[in-house]
Amino acid sequence: MTNNRCGYCGTEIELGQRWVREKVYQPTLTDREATYRRYHAELFPGHALSCWEKHELEAEIDRIKACAA
C-alpha cells in the first residue's frame, strides 16, 4: 500500500504533481526496514518554498539546535 499524502502538509499528492521521496530508517530491536515519505516538490501559489524545501529547512534548524545544546 502506498501513501500518496505529503509528509509535510498532509494533503494528497495528485497525479501529475512533482514530488520527492525520502527514505527513512526507523530501527527497532527486530527490524531495520526503511519507510518512505513523500513531499510536494512544486510550489503552491503564494508560497516561497515547496513542502520538501520547508521540511529540509526545519530538519537543518533542528540539527543546528541539537549541536548548540
Phi, psi and omega in degrees: 000129179257146178258115181261024178260145178290133179288348180260304185262344176083358179274161181296139172269112186282155176303129180095345176281143176283142179214164179239141178249131178249129177271126185236125175264128177237083186294138172235182181293330185247348188219143179225039180280152179271150169243168182232142174239141177250149180222145173297134178260346181263154177283142169273150179306132179086000180253145180270338182229152174281168177301321178298314181295321177296316178300313180295321178296315179296321178296320179294320177297318178298319178296319179295316179297320180295323179288329182282338183285000000 
